[in-house]
Amino acid sequence: MKKIISILFLLALINNSYSQRHKKKSRTKSITKKEIVTETVILDKNKPKIDSIKTKGLATSAVDIVEIIDTVIVPVGKFKPFKKNAHASYYASKFTGKRSASGRIFDNNKYMAAHKSFPFGTKLKVTNEKNNKSVYVEVVDRGPFVKGREIDLSRRAFMEIVGNKGSGAVIVSIEVLQK
């Protein structure tokens, strides 16, 4: 009888311990002043995002905000040809989130590039010579350190200019924005 009671006690203790570890922790917060809560709702790609502002939960007003497009903002100007028949490749996924040589965090989903000699922040126009598709990128890193390669592009920039999504390198022409 003592063994059965001991076993039941241990099972209850283990169950209690398990449920405490996996229970969602609720955090309460007291609000003394006005608190602004931002909620972004994406209705449609063609429509702007809506931003709601709540004040102590009493009033809600909807404000249209400008849709942010993830791209490199290229100033109006002329691009000077730098090199034709240059070999370009793209970054491996393992570099996303790592700090680049310029100090910026590299993101494969943005329009970034690595070049051996261009100053950081230089805007480039990279054009695939086979299909004439172009992309604008910003130099944020040094490289590539593979013989024969001229430029490394982020995966997003590379995939926009290649025709064959399975290719890992492409022949491009590089143009530099004149200041």
N, C-alpha and C positions, 0 to 999 in steps of 0.2 A: 504494500500500500504506500509506504514511504517512497519507494522508487517511482511509482506512478505519479505521485504528487510532485516529486522532484523533476521528472521529465516534463510534466505539464507546465511547471514554473519556468523551466529553461526555455521551452517553446514559446511561452508568452513573452519572456524577456527578449528572445531573439527576434520575434515578430515586431515588438515595440521598437527595438533598436533599428531594424530594417526600415520600418515605416518612417521613423524620424529622419533617417539619412536621405530617403527618396521623396520626402514631402516637399512641396513647393514652398519656398520661404516667401511670406508676404511682407512687404515693406510698407510701412505707413509713414506718411509725411504730412506735417502740419503746414498749412499755408497761412502766412501772416500778411503778406502783401499781394499785390497783383502778380499773377503768374501767367506767362505767355506760353501756350502750348501750340506747337506747330504740327499740323497734320497735312501731308501732301497726298492728294488723291489724283491718280492718273486716270482720266476719263477716256481719252483717245489720243493716239499719237498726233493727230492733226489739231487737236484742241489744246489750249494752254492748261497748265496745272493750276489747281486751286489751292490756296493757302488759307486755313481757318485760324482765326485768333480768338482765344477764349480768355475771358477775364473772370476769375473766381467762379467759373462755371455758369455765370449769369447771362452774358451776352456772347453771341457768336456772329462774326461778320466774315463774309467770303471776299477775298481779294485775289484778282488775277495776277499771276506772276509770270515773268518771262521764262519760257522753256529754255533750259540750258542744254546746248548741244556740245557734246564732248568732241572737240576738234581743236586744231591749232589755229589761232587767229592770225591771219597773214596780213600784214599791212599792205596797202596799195603801193605797188612799185614794180620795177622791172626785175626779171630774173636773168642773170647772166649765166650762160652755159659754162659749166665747170668741166665735165667729163662725159664722154659717150662711151658706149660699150663697157660700162663698169659692171662688175659682178656684185649683186646684192643678195643677202640672205636675211633670216629673221632670228630673233632671240628665242631661246628655249624657255619653256614655261617656268623653269626653276628660278629664273632671274626676277620674276614678278615679286614686288615687295622688297627687293634688295636696294640698297643705296647705290646710285650710279657715281661715276667719277666726278660729276658736277655737284654732288651732294643731294640731288633730288631722288626721290623714291621712284624706281622704275615700275611702270605699269604696262603690260603687254596689250591692254585694251585702249591705250591712248596712242597718239601720233608722235612717237619718239624715234630717235635714231642715234647710232654710234658712228663716229667718224674719227680718223686718226689725227686730223689737223685742224678742222674747223673749230672756231671758238664756240664755247657753250652758248646756247641761245640762238645760234644761227638758224634761220629758216631756209629749208631746202625744198625744191620741187623735184620729186623723183618720178620718172616716167618709164614705164615698161616699154621697151623698144619694139616688141612684137605686136602689142595691141593698143599702144598709145594711151593707156590708162595712167593717170597721174595721181599723186598724193602729196600733200604738204606735211612735212615733219619738222621737228625741232631737234637740234643736236643737244643731247643731254649726257652722252657717255663717250668714252674712248673705245676704239676698236674698229673693225674686227681684227683679230690677231690670227687670221688664217691667210696664208699666202694667196695672192690673187684676188682677194675680196676687197672691195672699196668701201662698202657701207653695210651696216646691220640695221634693219628696220624692226619696229615692234611688230608683233604678229598681226595686229589689226591693220596696220598700214600695208604690210606685205600682202595680206590676203585680198586687199582691195585692188591691187594692181595686177595680180597674177590671173591667168586664165585657168590654169590647171591647179586646183587647190592642193594637189599632192606633191607639187614641186617644192624643193627646199632652197632653190637659188634661181635667180633670174637676171637677165642682162638689162640694165637700165641706163638712162642718161640722167645726170645730176645737174641741176641749175641752182644758183645761189641768189637769194634776194639781195639786191643792191640797196645800200642805205644812202 
